[in-house]
Amino acid sequence: MLGPRRVFGLILCVAHLCRASHLSCSAPLNGDAVSGNYSCLLQRASSKRTSASQRQNRAVRHDALLQGASREVKCADMQIMLPPSPKMQPLENIRWVHFPKAGTSFIATIWNYACGQGDIPLDLSVSQNYAPNCGACYDFALMDRYPSPTYCSPGVLSSSFVTQHQPVSMDVITASGLKVVGFFRKPSQRLISAFHNSLHASGFTSTEVSALNAECGVAGPGCFAKYPGIAGCTARMLTGGNCAEAESARDQPFDGGEARLEEALVTLKAMVFVGITERWDESVCLFHRMFGGRLNAAQLVDMHQGTNHEDNSYDESVLDGFVDEVDEQIYKAAEQRFNELLAEHLGSNASSACGGILLQSDSEDDTAKTCSCEAQQRECGVATEHAIDCGQCPKSRLQYTDNSAANLTCEQQTGVCLVDGSPNHDIFAWPS
C-alpha cells in the first residue's frame, strides 16, 4: 500500500492565460484486481530506493491509471488550448489501433477531441466500472456516458472506429482512407502488464487461454512471454492479425512475428499519429498540437521519464531474460517516428510538446473549486454552477438492477438518474 504523499497540480500557462489545475486521489474500483487506494494521478514517486514488491505494486497501480482508473480532477479551467503547430490540420476518419496494455486511457484524448470540443467540457473522470461483467472498462464506460451520436462531431471518428484490440493493415488504411492513431509501449513492460491482466491473450481460443493459464499462471511472466503465440503482438496487429496468434492461424512454427515485421514497419509509417506510453503527457500534448482542439486536464497521466521513472515500471528480470525481438524493433521505430513528429511540429527550439504546462506542488489548504460531476453531486445533465457536462445516464448500469429494460431518464434540474421514475443513487452516483 502506498503511503500518503503530497498531491501535485498542474499549472496551465497558455498564451496570456495561467490557471491552476489540481488532482486528488480516487477510491478503489470495483472489478479491478488492484486493492487499496490509488495514488494520485499526478504525484511523484518517492526518490528513496524501493523494494521489489513496492516497485511491483506501484507498477500495477500505474497500470490501472493507464487503463482508465477513475480520477477526480479539480481545476480552475479544465480545457486548455495549446499553441498549434504551423502544420496543424484537423483530424477526421480516426481509427485507433489499440495494442493491449499500451494505454486504454488514450480514449479520453480521442473522445475529448471528437466529442468534447463544445462550449461545455465533459467530465472525463468516468468510473471504469461499466457493467457487472466489465468492471475495468473505462473506454466503454466513457462512450456509454457520452454516446457518439449525441456528442461527437460528424466525420471525426471513422465508421469502423472501435476501442477494442482490432488490427489494422495497409490494405484497410488505403481502401478506407483511415487516419490511424495509437500508442506504443515498451514490449517488456507491455508483456508483464498483460500477464498481470489475467494473462491477456486477445486472439486465443478459450481452449488455448485455458492451456496458457494452466502452464504459465503460476510459472510467471517469463513463461507467458515465451508461450507460442504471445510475442510479436504489435507486428501482428499492424498487419491485420490478432495480438495473440492462435495455433489455427499459422501453418509454420511460431516465429514471434518475424515474417510480419517488414510490413508492420510500413504500416507504422503510414499512421498519422504515434504516441509513446512512457512519454504519455508529451504524446497527448503533441496530439493537440498536430490536430488542434482543447486539451482536457484529465487526459494527462504522469508518465514523465526521469530519476524516479523506474518506480512506475515493472521489474523486467521476471521475464527470465526473454526479449520480444520483433516488437522491440517496432517500438524503436515508433520512438523514432514520435521524435520525428516532435521535430516536425515543434521545431528545434521547443523543449516539450506541452510547452507551458508545468508541475507544481499544491498546498494542503487548497480552495480551488472543483469542476467535477461528483463534487456537484450530479449523475447526469449539465452542472450549471461550473458548466460541466455530466452526460447521459449510463444504460449499462441497468444491468445491476432487476430490470435491465427499465425506462432510464435524467432529471435535468437536479441531475438525478431515474429508473422508472425513481432515483437509484447506489448505481448512478458519480463516479460509482
Secondary structure by P-SEA (a helix, b strand, c coil): cccbbbbbbbbcccccbbbbbbbbbbcccccccccccccccccccccccccaaaaaaaaaaaaaaaaccbbbbbcccccccccccccbbbbcbbbbbccccccccaaaaaaaaacccccccccccccccccccccccaaaaaaaaccccccccccccccccccccccccaaaaaacccccccccccaaaaaaaaaacccccccccaaaaaaaaaccccccaaaaaacccccaaaaaaacccccccccccccccccccccaaaaaaaaaaaccbbbbccaaaaaaaaaaaacccccccccccccccccccccccccccccccccaaaaaaaaaaaaaaaaaaaaaccccccccccccbbbbbbccccccccccccccccccccccccccccccccccccccccccccbbbbcccccccccccccccccccccc
